[in-house]
Amino acid sequence: MKFPAEFRLPRDILQAPPVSGHLLGILPLDGRFSLSVGTGRMALATALDSLPPSRMSGRAWLPSLCCASLALPLLRRGFEVRFYSSPDEISSSGTAPGDLFLYIHFCGFPNRAAERVLEALPAEKRPIIVEDCAHALFTPGVGTFGDFVLYSFRKLLPVPDGALLLSRIPLKTELEPPLEAFISAKTLGMISGSRELLLRGEELLDGDSAVRAPSEAGRFILERTEWVSIPGARRNNCRLLAGLLGIPLPSGRDAVPLGLPVRTEKGGAELERRLRAAGFEPPLSWELPPGVPQARSGKVVILPCDERMEENSLNQLSAIYLEWKASQPLYQGG
């Protein structure tokens, strides 16, 4: 696999000195309450546990295109989870002040459409807003809108865990110790490239409902990760790839992308198969959350454009996509 979704750790990382400034310096902390936790889903769980029960209706809204793990903290706390497929549904969905509404800066591109609709809601319909910046760690101009803001370090950096929660209200700070079996499997998987270990780590995480502190291993590796050049390289690669494919970039000129999303009405699984066969692993390949009708979500394939890729790899990737596109009945003759 040339470009796996999981980043490889250099074998000498444990002997390396700290190499760059602290990542928190680029995030919009601006005096809000903050808490470091193990993962993004743990950050969401902490937000839920920090809200007084009297403020919550017990109903939550998630985008129909989201990671299934986002629903788990809500379902475990007895929430009724509903899904929306477009920000335009917000104003007609009957949201209420006690509802929880989560929106995502998908693939790192600012979701201004959701923010505009939410901002226009009258006070009596404004829900509790969770802004998910897990894909947008390096994207400027996000992370200031929500009542709660979720960041995850492991989507864009070679760390086993690490996430940050920002809040406008005081946070519950009682955390369990890190899940060492998960941390060990992920760290060893990133060093060895073992897919079995990486999958084992995710299975351990999926089976764990505790809200945990970030690990010392994650902090140690983060301090030794050269991330300063990542935003520019990802931004440039995404622009080059979009140009090769002849498709417009999503909104957000300064966005630092997790990948380039392309919507496929049919044949998305075949496109992903072709990418993997050539050594390109999509950075996201989500299963639908429980309760989402298949037709509402469609299929979005995320093309990698990370900082490891050079021009020849982007050319190869674009050739795979264009060949797949030409094979689809929708495009034949066009």
Backbone as numpy.savetxt, mean C-alpha at the origin, in Angstrom:
# Nx Ny Nz CAx CAy CAz Cx Cy Cz
13.88 -14.91 -10.73 13.03 -13.72 -10.73 13.92 -12.47 -10.73
13.87 -11.68 -11.82 14.71 -10.48 -11.91 14.28 -9.42 -10.91
12.97 -9.19 -10.87 12.45 -8.10 -10.04 11.30 -8.62 -9.18
11.62 -9.34 -8.11 10.56 -9.83 -7.24 9.90 -8.67 -6.50
8.67 -8.89 -6.04 7.98 -7.86 -5.28 8.71 -7.59 -3.97
9.29 -8.64 -3.38 10.05 -8.47 -2.15 11.47 -8.06 -2.50
11.96 -7.02 -1.85 13.31 -6.54 -2.11 14.32 -7.46 -1.43
15.47 -7.62 -2.07 16.53 -8.43 -1.51 17.39 -7.59 -0.58
17.79 -8.19 0.52 18.71 -7.55 1.45 20.13 -8.00 1.14
21.10 -7.09 1.12 22.49 -7.52 0.96 22.92 -8.35 2.16
23.73 -9.34 1.90 24.15 -10.25 2.98 24.99 -9.55 4.04
25.63 -8.44 3.67 26.48 -7.75 4.64 25.74 -6.63 5.36
24.40 -6.62 5.31 23.63 -5.54 5.92 23.89 -5.43 7.42
24.16 -6.56 8.07 24.36 -6.55 9.52 25.66 -5.88 9.91
26.63 -5.82 8.98 27.90 -5.15 9.27 27.92 -3.70 8.79
26.88 -3.28 8.10 26.88 -1.94 7.51 26.56 -0.87 8.56
27.17 0.32 8.42 26.85 1.42 9.33 25.58 2.12 8.86
24.96 2.92 9.73 23.83 3.74 9.28 24.27 4.64 8.12
23.40 4.78 7.10 23.83 5.47 5.88 23.02 6.70 5.53
21.85 6.89 6.11 21.03 8.02 5.68 20.24 8.59 6.84
19.69 9.79 6.61 18.90 10.45 7.62 17.63 9.69 7.94
17.02 10.04 9.06 15.84 9.32 9.50 14.66 9.60 8.60
13.98 8.55 8.22 12.86 8.64 7.28 11.73 9.52 7.81
11.54 9.56 9.11 10.43 10.35 9.66 10.57 11.82 9.34
11.77 12.25 9.00 11.98 13.66 8.67 11.25 14.13 7.43
10.84 13.20 6.55 10.14 13.61 5.32 8.63 13.48 5.45
8.14 12.96 6.57 6.70 12.75 6.74 6.05 13.95 7.43
4.78 14.23 7.13 4.10 15.43 7.66 3.60 15.23 9.08
4.50 15.17 10.05 4.09 14.91 11.43 3.31 16.09 12.01
3.73 17.29 11.77 3.07 18.57 12.12 2.33 18.57 13.45
2.95 18.03 14.49 2.39 18.15 15.82 1.27 17.19 16.16
0.87 16.32 15.24 -0.19 15.36 15.55 0.35 14.24 16.43
-0.56 13.50 17.01 -0.17 12.32 17.76 0.36 11.27 16.77
1.36 10.52 17.19 1.93 9.51 16.30 2.37 8.30 17.11
2.38 7.15 16.43 2.78 5.91 17.08 3.37 4.97 16.03
4.54 4.42 16.33 5.16 3.41 15.47 4.65 2.03 15.86
4.23 1.26 14.85 3.72 -0.09 15.08 4.35 -1.02 14.04
3.94 -2.29 14.07 4.58 -3.27 13.21 4.20 -3.19 11.75
2.90 -3.03 11.45 2.42 -3.05 10.06 1.28 -2.06 9.88
0.90 -1.84 8.61 -0.20 -0.93 8.33 -1.51 -1.40 8.91
-1.78 -2.71 8.87 -3.05 -3.20 9.43 -3.07 -3.01 10.95
-1.89 -3.08 11.59 -1.82 -2.81 13.03 -2.06 -1.33 13.31
-1.62 -0.47 12.41 -1.90 0.96 12.55 -3.40 1.21 12.49
-4.09 0.56 11.55 -5.54 0.71 11.47 -6.22 0.18 12.73
-5.76 -0.95 13.23 -6.34 -1.51 14.45 -6.16 -0.56 15.63
-5.00 0.09 15.72 -4.76 1.05 16.79 -5.70 2.24 16.68
-5.92 2.72 15.45 -6.87 3.82 15.25 -8.26 3.42 15.76
-8.70 2.23 15.42 -10.02 1.77 15.86 -10.10 1.68 17.38
-9.04 1.16 17.99 -9.04 0.98 19.44 -8.91 2.30 20.19
-8.45 3.35 19.50 -8.28 4.66 20.13 -9.55 5.50 20.09
-10.51 5.13 19.26 -11.76 5.87 19.15 -12.71 5.47 20.27
-13.33 6.44 20.95 -14.36 6.09 21.94 -15.53 5.37 21.27
-16.05 4.31 21.86 -17.18 3.60 21.25 -18.36 4.51 20.93
-18.54 5.55 21.72 -19.68 6.45 21.50 -19.55 7.24 20.20
-18.34 7.32 19.65 -18.14 8.06 18.40 -18.38 7.20 17.16
-18.49 5.89 17.32 -18.53 4.99 16.17 -19.92 4.41 15.96
-20.30 4.30 14.70 -21.58 3.70 14.34 -21.48 2.19 14.17
-20.26 1.68 14.03 -20.07 0.26 13.76 -20.10 -0.08 12.28
-20.07 0.95 11.43 -20.08 0.73 9.98 -18.82 1.34 9.38
-18.20 0.62 8.46 -16.97 1.09 7.81 -17.09 0.95 6.31
-16.45 1.88 5.59 -16.45 1.90 4.13 -15.02 1.72 3.64
-14.83 0.73 2.77 -13.53 0.47 2.17 -13.67 0.52 0.65
-12.60 0.93 -0.05 -12.65 0.87 -1.52 -12.71 -0.58 -1.97
-13.44 -0.83 -3.04 -13.57 -2.21 -3.51 -12.24 -2.77 -4.01
-11.32 -1.90 -4.41 -9.98 -2.33 -4.78 -9.06 -2.02 -3.61
-8.85 -3.01 -2.76 -7.99 -2.83 -1.59 -7.46 -4.19 -1.16
-6.47 -4.15 -0.30 -5.90 -5.38 0.24 -6.90 -6.02 1.21
-7.10 -7.32 1.09 -8.06 -8.00 1.95 -7.71 -7.85 3.42
-6.42 -7.65 3.74 -6.01 -7.54 5.13 -6.57 -6.29 5.80
-6.96 -5.28 5.01 -7.54 -4.08 5.61 -8.87 -4.36 6.29
-9.60 -5.32 5.77 -10.90 -5.62 6.36 -10.78 -6.38 7.68
-9.66 -7.07 7.90 -9.55 -7.95 9.06 -9.70 -7.22 10.39
-8.98 -6.10 10.64 -9.16 -5.42 11.93 -10.60 -4.95 12.16
-11.28 -4.58 11.07 -12.66 -4.13 11.19 -13.59 -5.29 11.51
-13.45 -6.38 10.78 -14.32 -7.53 11.00 -14.10 -8.13 12.39
-12.85 -8.15 12.84 -12.56 -8.70 14.16 -13.17 -7.86 15.28
-13.47 -6.59 14.99 -14.08 -5.70 15.98 -15.57 -5.52 15.76
-16.14 -6.36 14.92 -17.58 -6.37 14.75 -18.14 -5.32 13.83
-17.32 -4.67 13.02 -17.82 -3.65 12.10 -18.59 -4.29 10.95
-19.59 -3.58 10.50 -20.24 -3.90 9.22 -19.41 -3.21 8.14
-18.82 -3.99 7.24 -17.94 -3.44 6.22 -18.69 -3.34 4.90
-18.71 -2.13 4.35 -19.30 -1.90 3.03 -18.20 -1.43 2.08
-18.42 -1.64 0.80 -17.41 -1.29 -0.20 -17.97 -0.29 -1.20
-17.10 0.62 -1.62 -17.46 1.59 -2.66 -16.46 1.46 -3.79
-16.90 1.71 -5.02 -16.02 1.54 -6.17 -15.55 2.87 -6.75
-16.15 3.98 -6.33 -15.77 5.29 -6.87 -16.01 6.35 -5.80
-15.16 7.38 -5.73 -15.40 8.46 -4.78 -16.76 9.13 -4.97
-17.29 9.09 -6.19 -18.58 9.72 -6.46 -19.72 9.06 -5.69
-19.50 7.84 -5.23 -20.53 7.15 -4.46 -20.63 7.68 -3.04
-19.62 8.43 -2.60 -19.58 8.86 -1.20 -20.77 9.72 -0.85
-21.06 10.72 -1.69 -22.12 11.67 -1.37 -23.50 11.04 -1.36
-23.67 9.93 -2.08 -24.98 9.29 -2.15 -25.07 8.03 -1.29
-24.01 7.71 -0.56 -23.97 6.44 0.16 -24.59 6.51 1.55
-24.92 7.72 2.00 -25.53 7.85 3.31 -24.53 7.72 4.44
-23.31 8.21 4.26 -22.33 8.18 5.34 -22.80 9.06 6.49
-22.38 8.70 7.68 -22.79 9.41 8.89 -21.55 9.70 9.74
-21.65 10.65 10.68 -20.48 11.01 11.48 -19.82 9.84 12.20
-20.58 8.83 12.58 -19.98 7.69 13.28 -19.40 6.63 12.38
-19.61 6.77 11.06 -19.03 5.80 10.13 -17.52 6.02 10.00
-16.82 4.96 9.64 -15.39 5.07 9.33 -15.22 4.92 7.83
-14.48 5.84 7.23 -14.31 5.84 5.77 -12.82 5.84 5.45
-12.37 4.83 4.73 -10.95 4.71 4.38 -10.77 4.90 2.88
-9.80 5.72 2.52 -9.44 5.86 1.11 -7.94 5.70 0.97
-7.52 5.29 -0.23 -6.13 4.91 -0.49 -5.53 5.82 -1.56
-4.30 6.25 -1.33 -3.51 6.87 -2.40 -2.90 5.72 -3.19
-3.70 5.18 -4.09 -3.39 3.90 -4.73 -2.12 3.99 -5.58
-1.21 3.06 -5.34 0.07 2.99 -6.04 0.91 4.26 -5.87
0.61 5.06 -4.86 1.39 6.26 -4.58 0.87 7.52 -5.24
-0.22 7.43 -6.02 -0.77 8.60 -6.70 -1.84 9.24 -5.82
-1.75 10.56 -5.58 -2.69 11.22 -4.67 -4.15 11.03 -5.09
-4.97 10.65 -4.15 -6.40 10.43 -4.40 -7.17 11.71 -4.10
-6.97 12.71 -4.94 -7.64 14.00 -4.72 -9.14 13.90 -4.96
-9.56 12.96 -5.79 -11.00 12.82 -6.06 -11.75 12.49 -4.77
-11.22 11.55 -3.99 -11.87 11.21 -2.72 -11.85 12.39 -1.77
-10.74 13.11 -1.72 -10.64 14.24 -0.79 -11.61 15.35 -1.15
-11.79 15.60 -2.44 -12.74 16.65 -2.85 -14.17 16.29 -2.43
-14.54 15.05 -2.64 -15.90 14.64 -2.29 -16.10 14.67 -0.78
-15.12 14.18 -0.03 -15.22 14.18 1.43 -15.28 15.60 1.98
-14.48 16.48 1.41 -14.45 17.86 1.88 -15.78 18.57 1.64
-16.50 18.15 0.60 -17.77 18.79 0.27 -18.94 18.28 1.10
-18.74 17.21 1.87 -19.84 16.68 2.67 -20.23 17.65 3.77
-21.51 17.80 4.05 -21.93 18.60 5.21 -21.49 17.93 6.51
-21.36 18.72 7.55 -20.84 18.20 8.82 -21.65 17.02 9.33
-22.96 17.03 9.10 -23.80 15.95 9.63 -23.60 14.63 8.88
-22.87 14.65 7.77 -22.61 13.41 7.02 -21.13 13.05 7.00
-20.28 13.87 7.62 -18.84 13.62 7.54 -18.45 12.45 8.42
-17.87 11.40 7.83 -17.45 10.25 8.62 -16.08 10.48 9.26
-15.65 9.52 10.04 -14.26 9.49 10.52 -13.41 9.03 9.35
-12.40 9.81 8.99 -11.65 9.56 7.75 -10.29 8.95 8.06
-10.02 7.82 7.42 -8.71 7.17 7.49 -8.04 7.32 6.14
-6.89 7.96 6.12 -6.12 8.20 4.89 -5.00 7.17 4.83
-5.06 6.30 3.86 -4.09 5.21 3.74 -2.96 5.63 2.80
-1.79 5.87 3.38 -0.60 6.29 2.62 0.42 5.17 2.52
-0.02 3.92 2.66 0.92 2.80 2.62 1.69 2.73 1.32
1.05 3.10 0.20 1.73 3.11 -1.10 2.45 4.42 -1.36
2.20 5.43 -0.55 2.62 6.80 -0.85 3.65 7.32 0.15
4.52 6.44 0.60 5.50 6.81 1.61 6.33 8.02 1.20
6.71 8.09 -0.09 7.58 9.16 -0.57 6.83 10.24 -1.37
5.53 10.10 -1.55 4.78 11.07 -2.34 4.53 12.33 -1.54
4.96 13.50 -2.04 4.72 14.74 -1.29 3.26 15.17 -1.38
2.82 15.93 -0.38 1.48 16.51 -0.42 0.36 15.60 0.02
0.68 14.46 0.62 -0.36 13.58 1.16 -0.10 13.40 2.66
-1.07 12.80 3.35 -0.89 12.52 4.77 -1.36 13.60 5.70
-2.10 14.58 5.20 -2.56 15.68 6.05 -4.08 15.80 6.09
-4.80 15.01 5.34 -6.25 15.18 5.21 -7.04 14.37 6.24
-6.64 13.15 6.48 -7.45 12.24 7.29 -7.40 12.54 8.78
-8.41 12.04 9.48 -8.38 12.07 10.94 -7.31 11.12 11.45
-7.11 10.04 10.72 -6.01 9.11 10.95 -5.28 8.91 9.63
-3.95 8.74 9.71 -3.14 8.51 8.52 -2.27 7.28 8.76
-2.29 6.36 7.80 -1.52 5.12 7.90 -0.33 5.15 6.95
0.85 4.86 7.46 2.04 4.67 6.63 2.60 3.27 6.87
3.12 2.67 5.82 3.81 1.38 5.94 5.16 1.50 5.25
6.22 1.07 5.92 7.56 1.16 5.35 7.88 -0.03 4.44
7.23 -1.15 4.66 7.65 -2.37 3.97 7.12 -2.50 2.55
6.26 -1.58 2.12 5.80 -1.62 0.73 6.88 -1.13 -0.23
7.72 -0.18 0.22 8.69 0.45 -0.67 10.14 0.28 -0.22
10.34 -0.37 0.91 11.69 -0.51 1.45 11.94 -1.96 1.87
13.20 -2.39 1.89 13.53 -3.79 2.22 13.58 -4.02 3.72
12.46 -3.84 4.39 12.39 -4.05 5.84 11.30 -5.08 6.13
11.47 -5.88 7.18 10.45 -6.90 7.49 9.17 -6.32 8.05
9.27 -5.19 8.74 8.09 -4.56 9.32 8.38 -3.08 9.53
7.42 -2.37 10.06 7.56 -0.95 10.32 6.41 -0.17 9.71
5.68 0.54 10.56 4.56 1.35 10.10 4.39 2.51 11.08
3.65 3.52 10.64 3.44 4.71 11.45 1.98 5.12 11.36
1.40 5.48 12.49 0.03 6.00 12.56 0.08 7.44 13.04
-0.58 8.33 12.29 -0.77 9.72 12.70 -2.23 9.92 13.06
-2.49 10.79 14.04 -3.85 10.93 14.54 -4.09 12.33 15.08
-5.35 12.76 14.98 -5.76 14.04 15.57 -6.25 13.87 17.00
-6.35 12.63 17.47 -6.76 12.37 18.85 -5.68 11.53 19.52
-5.62 11.54 20.86 -4.64 10.69 21.54 -4.82 9.22 21.17
-3.71 8.51 21.12 -3.72 7.12 20.67 -3.51 6.15 21.83
-4.14 5.01 21.71 -3.87 3.91 22.62 -2.47 3.40 22.33
-1.63 3.32 23.34 -0.21 3.02 23.10 0.23 1.66 23.62
-0.70 0.85 24.14 -0.31 -0.47 24.63 -0.08 -1.40 23.45
1.16 -1.88 23.31 1.53 -2.73 22.18 2.12 -4.04 22.68
1.82 -5.11 21.95 2.43 -6.40 22.22 3.85 -6.42 21.63
4.71 -7.30 22.10 6.05 -7.42 21.49 5.95 -7.87 20.04
6.99 -7.63 19.25 6.99 -8.07 17.85 6.77 -9.58 17.74
6.18 -9.99 16.62 5.97 -11.41 16.34 7.26 -11.95 15.74
8.09 -12.54 16.57 9.45 -12.88 16.16 9.49 -13.92 15.04
8.55 -14.86 15.03 8.55 -15.86 13.95 8.31 -15.19 12.60
7.42 -14.21 12.57 7.16 -13.46 11.34 8.39 -12.66 10.93
8.99 -11.95 11.87 10.16 -11.12 11.58 11.31 -11.98 11.05
11.53 -13.12 11.69 12.63 -14.01 11.27 12.39 -14.53 9.86
11.17 -14.98 9.58 10.88 -15.54 8.26 11.04 -14.48 7.18
10.55 -13.28 7.43 10.64 -12.22 6.42 12.08 -11.78 6.21
12.82 -11.60 7.29 14.20 -11.13 7.16 15.06 -12.17 6.45
14.96 -13.43 6.86 15.73 -14.48 6.20 15.29 -14.66 4.76
14.00 -14.50 4.49 13.52 -14.59 3.12 14.08 -13.51 2.23
14.20 -12.29 2.76 14.75 -11.19 1.97 16.25 -11.35 1.75
16.94 -11.96 2.69 18.38 -12.18 2.52 18.64 -13.33 1.54
17.88 -14.41 1.68 18.13 -15.61 0.88 17.38 -15.61 -0.45
16.32 -14.81 -0.55 15.48 -14.85 -1.74 14.51 -16.02 -1.73
14.34 -16.67 -0.58 13.45 -17.83 -0.48 11.99 -17.40 -0.50
11.28 -17.75 -1.56 9.85 -17.43 -1.63 9.07 -18.17 -0.55
9.51 -19.38 -0.23 8.83 -20.16 0.81 8.86 -19.44 2.15
10.02 -18.88 2.51 10.12 -18.15 3.76 9.29 -16.88 3.74
9.29 -16.19 2.62 8.52 -14.95 2.52 7.02 -15.23 2.67
6.54 -16.27 2.01 5.13 -16.63 2.12 4.80 -17.10 3.53
5.72 -17.84 4.14 5.50 -18.29 5.51 5.36 -17.10 6.45
6.18 -16.08 6.24 6.06 -14.88 7.06 4.70 -14.23 6.94
4.19 -14.11 5.71 2.88 -13.49 5.51 1.76 -14.34 6.12
1.90 -15.66 6.05 0.90 -16.53 6.67 0.87 -16.33 8.19
2.04 -16.20 8.79 2.11 -15.96 10.23 1.46 -14.63 10.58
1.69 -13.62 9.76 1.11 -12.31 10.02 -0.41 -12.35 9.87
-0.90 -13.03 8.83 -2.35 -13.10 8.60 -3.07 -13.80 9.75
-2.38 -14.72 10.41 -3.01 -15.44 11.51 -2.89 -14.75 12.86
-2.32 -13.57 12.88 -2.06 -12.86 14.13 -2.97 -11.64 14.22
-3.69 -11.49 15.31 -4.60 -10.36 15.48 -4.08 -9.30 16.44
-2.91 -9.50 17.02 -2.38 -8.55 18.00 -1.85 -7.29 17.33
-1.86 -6.20 18.09 -1.23 -4.95 17.66 0.15 -4.91 18.30
1.19 -4.88 17.48 2.54 -5.11 17.98 3.47 -3.93 17.71
4.47 -3.84 18.55 5.52 -2.83 18.36 6.39 -3.21 17.18
7.04 -2.24 16.54 7.98 -2.56 15.46 9.19 -3.30 16.02
9.81 -4.10 15.18 10.93 -4.93 15.64 12.24 -4.16 15.61
13.18 -4.63 16.40 14.53 -4.08 16.37 15.20 -4.39 15.04
14.90 -5.56 14.47 15.48 -5.90 13.17 15.03 -4.92 12.10
13.74 -4.57 12.09 13.24 -3.61 11.12 13.87 -2.24 11.28
13.99 -1.79 12.52 14.62 -0.48 12.77 16.08 -0.49 12.33
16.79 -1.55 12.66 18.21 -1.67 12.32 18.41 -1.61 10.81
17.60 -2.38 10.07 17.73 -2.41 8.61 17.34 -1.08 8.00
16.28 -0.47 8.52 15.83 0.82 7.99 16.93 1.87 8.09
17.64 1.89 9.20 18.72 2.86 9.39 19.86 2.64 8.41
19.95 1.46 7.84 21.05 1.13 6.92 20.59 1.03 5.47
19.40 1.47 5.20 18.86 1.43 3.84 19.03 2.79 3.17
19.68 2.78 2.02 19.88 4.02 1.27 18.61 4.33 0.47
17.74 5.15 1.06 16.45 5.42 0.43 16.39 6.78 -0.27
17.41 7.62 -0.09 17.33 9.00 -0.60 17.16 9.04 -2.11
17.78 8.11 -2.84 17.69 8.12 -4.30 16.44 7.42 -4.83
15.70 6.76 -3.97 14.55 5.96 -4.42 13.46 6.80 -5.07
13.02 7.92 -4.46 11.90 8.66 -5.07 12.16 9.09 -6.50
13.34 9.67 -6.78 13.63 10.13 -8.13 13.69 8.99 -9.13
14.29 7.86 -8.73 14.41 6.72 -9.64 13.04 6.13 -9.97
12.19 5.98 -8.98 10.86 5.43 -9.22 10.02 6.37 -10.09
10.08 7.64 -9.79 9.31 8.62 -10.56 9.74 8.60 -12.03
11.05 8.56 -12.26 11.56 8.56 -13.62 11.19 7.27 -14.35
11.33 6.13 -13.69 11.00 4.86 -14.33 9.52 4.78 -14.69
8.67 5.30 -13.83 7.24 5.25 -14.12 6.89 6.11 -15.33
7.50 7.27 -15.42 7.25 8.14 -16.58 7.75 7.49 -17.87
8.94 6.89 -17.81 9.47 6.22 -18.99 8.57 5.06 -19.42
8.11 4.27 -18.45 7.28 3.12 -18.77 5.94 3.57 -19.36
5.33 4.58 -18.77 4.06 5.09 -19.31 4.24 5.59 -20.74
5.37 6.24 -21.01 5.64 6.71 -22.36 5.80 5.57 -23.35
6.50 4.51 -22.93 6.68 3.35 -23.80 5.35 2.66 -24.11
4.45 2.68 -23.14 3.17 2.01 -23.32 2.13 2.90 -23.98
2.41 4.20 -24.03 1.46 5.13 -24.62 0.22 5.33 -23.79
0.37 5.29 -22.46 -0.78 5.49 -21.59 -0.50 6.68 -20.68
-1.53 7.43 -20.28 -1.31 8.58 -19.41 -1.02 8.14 -17.98
-0.22 8.93 -17.29 0.01 8.68 -15.87 -1.22 9.11 -15.08
-1.51 8.42 -13.97 -2.53 8.94 -13.07 -2.13 10.33 -12.57
-3.09 11.05 -12.02 -2.82 12.41 -11.56 -1.76 12.42 -10.47
-1.02 13.51 -10.38 0.01 13.64 -9.37 1.39 13.62 -9.98
1.82 14.76 -10.49 3.09 14.84 -11.21 4.28 14.45 -10.34
4.22 14.80 -9.06 5.34 14.52 -8.17 5.18 13.21 -7.41
4.19 12.42 -7.74 3.98 11.16 -7.04 5.18 10.24 -7.19
5.45 9.48 -6.14 6.49 8.45 -6.19 5.76 7.11 -6.18
5.70 6.43 -7.33 4.79 5.29 -7.48 5.32 3.99 -6.90
4.39 3.21 -6.38 4.68 1.82 -6.05 4.79 1.00 -7.33
3.98 1.35 -8.32 3.97 0.71 -9.63 3.03 1.47 -10.53
2.96 1.06 -11.79 2.08 1.72 -12.75 0.83 0.87 -12.93
-0.34 1.36 -12.50 -1.57 0.57 -12.62 -2.15 0.64 -14.02
-2.54 -0.51 -14.55 -3.25 -0.58 -15.83 -4.50 -1.43 -15.63
-5.64 -0.91 -16.07 -6.90 -1.64 -15.91 -7.09 -2.60 -17.07
-7.49 -3.80 -16.74 -7.75 -4.83 -17.75 -9.14 -5.38 -17.53
-10.00 -5.24 -18.51 -11.35 -5.80 -18.38 -11.31 -7.32 -18.42
-10.43 -7.87 -19.25 -10.24 -9.31 -19.34 -8.76 -9.59 -19.54
-8.35 -10.77 -19.16 -6.98 -11.18 -19.44 -5.95 -10.70 -18.46
-6.36 -10.12 -17.33 -5.39 -9.63 -16.36 -4.53 -10.74 -15.78
-5.13 -11.89 -15.50 -4.36 -13.01 -14.96 -3.32 -13.49 -15.96
-3.66 -13.47 -17.24 -2.71 -13.88 -18.27 -1.55 -12.88 -18.36
-1.85 -11.60 -18.23 -0.78 -10.60 -18.25 0.16 -10.81 -17.07
-0.39 -11.05 -15.89 0.47 -11.31 -14.73 1.30 -12.57 -14.94
0.72 -13.59 -15.56 1.47 -14.83 -15.81 2.65 -14.55 -16.73
2.42 -13.77 -17.78 3.50 -13.45 -18.72 4.59 -12.63 -18.03
4.20 -11.70 -17.19 5.19 -10.90 -16.47 6.06 -11.78 -15.58
5.42 -12.67 -14.83 6.18 -13.54 -13.92 7.09 -14.49 -14.68
6.62 -14.98 -15.82 7.44 -15.89 -16.62 8.72 -15.21 -17.10
8.66 -13.89 -17.28 9.83 -13.14 -17.73 10.64 -12.58 -16.56
10.21 -12.86 -15.33 10.98 -12.42 -14.17 10.50 -11.13 -13.54
9.33 -10.64 -13.92 8.80 -9.40 -13.36 7.60 -9.72 -12.45
7.75 -9.46 -11.17 6.66 -9.72 -10.23 5.89 -8.43 -9.98
4.57 -8.39 -10.23 3.80 -7.19 -9.90 3.92 -6.86 -8.42
4.12 -5.59 -8.06 4.28 -5.24 -6.65 3.01 -5.45 -5.84
1.86 -5.52 -6.51 0.60 -5.85 -5.85 -0.15 -6.83 -6.73
-0.81 -7.79 -6.11 -1.73 -8.67 -6.82 -2.78 -9.08 -5.81
-3.77 -8.23 -5.64 -4.71 -8.39 -4.54 -5.82 -9.38 -4.84
-6.14 -10.18 -3.86 -7.40 -10.92 -3.86 -8.48 -9.96 -3.38
-9.71 -10.16 -3.84 -10.80 -9.28 -3.43 -11.11 -9.49 -1.95
-11.40 -8.40 -1.21 -11.83 -8.57 0.18 -13.15 -9.33 0.25
-13.46 -9.94 1.39 -14.73 -10.65 1.53 -15.91 -9.70 1.29
-16.87 -10.14 0.50 -18.08 -9.35 0.30 -18.07 -8.44 -0.90
-16.98 -8.41 -1.68 -16.93 -7.54 -2.86 -17.34 -8.34 -4.09
-18.41 -7.93 -4.78 -18.77 -8.62 -6.02 -17.65 -8.49 -7.05
-17.35 -9.56 -7.75 -16.26 -9.57 -8.72 -16.41 -8.46 -9.75
-17.64 -8.23 -10.22 -17.85 -7.26 -11.29 -17.57 -5.84 -10.86
-17.63 -5.56 -9.56 -17.43 -4.19 -9.11 -15.97 -3.79 -9.09
-15.10 -4.76 -8.99 -13.69 -4.44 -8.85 -12.95 -4.43 -10.18
-13.31 -5.34 -11.10 -12.52 -5.47 -12.31 -11.14 -6.00 -11.97
-10.19 -5.81 -12.85 -8.83 -6.28 -12.61 -7.87 -5.16 -12.93
-7.05 -4.81 -11.99 -5.99 -3.84 -12.21 -4.66 -4.57 -12.03
-3.83 -4.52 -13.04 -2.50 -5.12 -12.97 -1.51 -4.00 -12.71
-0.63 -4.22 -11.74 0.36 -3.21 -11.37 1.70 -3.59 -11.98
2.18 -2.75 -12.88 3.47 -3.01 -13.53 4.59 -2.45 -12.66
5.64 -3.22 -12.41 6.74 -2.72 -11.58 7.52 -1.62 -12.28
7.97 -0.65 -11.52 8.82 0.42 -12.06 9.81 0.86 -10.98
10.26 -0.10 -10.18 11.04 0.28 -9.01 12.47 0.69 -9.36
13.18 1.12 -8.35 14.48 1.75 -8.54 15.55 0.80 -9.05
15.33 -0.50 -9.00 16.31 -1.47 -9.49 16.31 -1.57 -11.01
15.27 -1.08 -11.65 15.08 -1.32 -13.08 15.82 -0.28 -13.92
16.44 -0.76 -15.00 17.13 0.11 -15.95 16.37 0.10 -17.27
16.85 0.89 -18.23 16.09 1.12 -19.46 15.81 -0.18 -20.22
16.79 -1.09 -20.26 16.56 -2.34 -21.00 15.46 -3.18 -20.37
15.36 -3.15 -19.04 14.29 -3.88 -18.36 12.93 -3.24 -18.63
12.89 -1.91 -18.64 11.64 -1.22 -18.95 11.19 -1.52 -20.38
12.15 -1.57 -21.30 11.82 -1.92 -22.69 11.25 -3.34 -22.78
11.87 -4.27 -22.06 11.39 -5.65 -22.07 9.98 -5.73 -21.47
9.78 -5.02 -20.38 8.47 -5.02 -19.73 7.39 -4.45 -20.65
7.71 -3.35 -21.32 6.73 -2.74 -22.22 6.41 -3.67 -23.40
7.40 -4.40 -23.89 7.16 -5.34 -24.99 6.21 -6.45 -24.56
6.37 -6.94 -23.34 5.46 -7.97 -22.82 4.04 -7.43 -22.75
3.89 -6.22 -22.23 2.56 -5.64 -22.11 1.92 -5.42 -23.48
2.67 -4.85 -24.42 2.10 -4.54 -25.73 1.75 -5.81 -26.50
2.57 -6.85 -26.34 2.26 -8.13 -26.99 0.98 -8.72 -26.39
0.86 -8.65 -25.06 -0.37 -9.12 -24.42 -1.57 -8.31 -24.89
-1.43 -7.01 -24.95 -2.54 -6.14 -25.36 -3.01 -6.49 -26.77
-2.06 -6.73 -27.67 -2.42 -7.07 -29.05 -3.14 -8.41 -29.14
-2.95 -9.27 -28.14 -3.59 -10.58 -28.17 -5.02 -10.56 -27.64
-5.42 -9.43 -27.04 -6.76 -9.36 -26.45 -7.80 -9.00 -27.50
-8.94 -9.69 -27.52 -9.97 -9.42 -28.53 -10.40 -7.96 -28.58
-10.40 -7.31 -27.43 -10.85 -5.92 -27.36 -9.98 -5.02 -28.22
-8.68 -5.39 -28.36 -7.73 -4.52 -29.04 -7.44 -4.95 -30.47
-7.87 -6.14 -30.86 -7.50 -6.63 -32.18 -8.09 -5.73 -33.26
-7.23 -5.37 -34.22 -7.66 -4.50 -35.31 -7.65 -3.04 -34.96
-7.23 -2.70 -33.68 -7.24 -1.29 -33.27 -5.87 -0.79 -33.05
